[in-house]
Amino acid sequence: MLVNPGGAYLGADLYVIDVEVADGAKLLLATQSATKIYRTPGSFAEQRMRLRLGEGAHLELAPDQVIAYREASYRQNTHVTVRPSSSLIMAEIVTPGWSPDGASFRYEELRLRTEIRVESAGEGGGESGLLALDNVLIRPPLGDVTGMAFMEGFSHLGSLIVVDPRVDQALADELHEITAGYGAHTGISLTATVLGTAGLVMRSLSNSTEGLQRVAGAATSLLRKRWYGQDPLDLRKY
């Protein structure tokens, strides 16, 4: 369990998180509570996370949602290094926070950047290749955010990134099928194969955190059962 040492992220705050999962190790990393981004006058709040997975390592990153409040600006940079035999499941939910006038989308900007590289062991450092570079920029327009097809009329964004040598089109199709009945608008993209492994990104839009949690829960439950022989796990903490 990752505990946020502060009650919330404020302007000019910088959080640095470094996680290494050793060869053959398995880690489920969750957070104690939501990441709350409050007003950031003068400078944005930032989180930098580096994840390194060894040979045969399994990591499931399942944080609570990011909540961006009025006049919040936030940048999140995540750099992931995996081996060809590593397995990664990484979830993310973004939701607008409360504002005094009751309106959503009063935050200024969210920038979420995730870079995933595959490295092979070997003399001289082995080979390395870029598997995915995922950039999300949410910048609500001034005035009526329901216009201009902003987020297709939805208020909450969910992402699920999966990296594993067993990722293929059949898995993407199955994930799309089992998540279709949860009231969210979902799409899945596959990466190219790099050094024998592949990845997928599942993006979902909804009007509630709970709806996106159900979508991610259905997807991760399938992967846990299929790959690890584990039963569904309820991470609800409150």
C-alpha positions, 0 to 999 in steps of 0.5 A: 500500500502506497501512502500519500505523505501529504493530504493533497497535492498543491502548487509546486509539489513534486512527488517522486516514486521509484519501484523495482520488482525483482526477477520472479517477484509479484507485487500488487501496489495500491494507494491508501486513498485518492490523489487529490489535486487542489488549486495550484497557483503559480506552478503545477503539481507533479508526480514522477514515477519510475517502475522497473520489472525484472525477468518473470516479474509481475506488477499490478498497479491499482491506485485510487482515482486522481481528483482534480479540483478547481484551478488545479494543474497537474503533470504525471510522468511515468517511466516503465522498464520491463523485460520480455517475460515481465507482466504489467497491469496498470490502471488509472482513473481521472475524475473532476472534483467538487467546485463551489458553484457545483460545476465540473471541469473547473481544473486547468490542465492534466498531463499524463505521460507514460513511456514503456520500454522493453529491455533484454538481458545480455552482455553489453546491456542487451537490446532495448526498444520503445513499446508504448508512449501514451500521452493524455492531455485534458484541458477543459475549454472555457465556458460550456464544457458540454460543447465541442464534444469535450470527452464525448459528453462524459466526465470521467476517464479510465485507462488500463495498460497491459504488457505481457508476452500473451497480449494479442488481438484475441485477448483485446477482443475478449476484454472489449466483450466483457467490459461492454455491459458496464455503461462506459464507452470503451476502446482498446488499442494494441501495440506492436510486438517488441522483443517478444512482448506486446501491450494494449491500452484500454480507454474508457469514458463514464460519468462515475468513478464506480462505473470505471472501477467496474470496467477495470475490475472486470478486465483485471479479474479476467487477467488474474484468473487467466494468467495467475490462477487467482480469484477476483480481488476486491480492493475497496478500502472504504 
